[in-house]
Amino acid sequence: MDNSLVVVYLSVLLVLLGAAGWFVLRQVFKTRKAELSLSRLQNQLGQGKGTTQEHFELGSLYLSKNLAIQAVQQFQQALKAAESEGESNLAPIYNAMGYAYFMQEQFDVAIRNYKEALKLKADYVTALNNLGHAYERKNLVAPALDAYEQVLKHEPKNGIAKRRVTSLRKRVAIA
């Protein structure tokens, strides 16, 4: 009886350590992949003019590392490259740039970029959610509520928008 309890404990410990090791290795490989992409893009773009996609990808990597200033620079380069390439799908670039400004707490500039993304693609749910969040951070409850309600028109099951609409309606009712 005593030995079987030890075997069970050791088995459980081995399973837990194996699972933890798997998660650690997975994270190491993800980080390594991101670092290799970052290095490759920095080298490639440092040597000359890059494509819209390359600048956007590098800007997104900078955002994932909380390097918002560098991300904005890359998104601006992406817009310039898009202009010369004749690229028409600019909404994701404006949305990402808005998020980079949001990270810097430059909410007015973020809002302007989110609105630009929405001019280009009116049903862009991510930009609408981001716009609502930026309005909330500026304590502009009515525009935030409107943005989240627009999200729900396009995606009625959007969990973020549902929670935010409920919360903002409570704030409006109290005021």
Stockholm file with secondary structure:
# STOCKHOLM 1.0

chainA/1-175         MDNSLVVVYLSVLLVLLGAAGWFVLRQVFKTRKAELSLSRLQNQLGQGKGTTQEHFELGSLYLSKNLAIQAVQQFQQALKAAESEGESNLAPIYNAMGYAYFMQEQFDVAIRNYKEALKLKADYVTALNNLGHAYERKNLVAPALDAYEQVLKHEPKNGIAKRRVTSLRKRVAIA
#=GR chainA/1-175 SS CHHHHHHHHHHHHHHHHHHHHHHHHHHHHHHHHHHHHHHHHHHHHHSSCCCHHHHHHHHHHHHHTTCHHHHHHHHHHHHHHHHHHTCCCCHHHHHHHHHHHHHTTCHHHHHHHHHHHHHHCTTCHHHHHHHHHHHHHTTCHHHHHHHHHHHHHHCTTCHHHHHHHHHHHHHHHHC
#=GC SS_cons         CHHHHHHHHHHHHHHHHHHHHHHHHHHHHHHHHHHHHHHHHHHHHHSSCCCHHHHHHHHHHHHHTTCHHHHHHHHHHHHHHHHHHTCCCCHHHHHHHHHHHHHTTCHHHHHHHHHHHHHHCTTCHHHHHHHHHHHHHTTCHHHHHHHHHHHHHHCTTCHHHHHHHHHHHHHHHHC
//
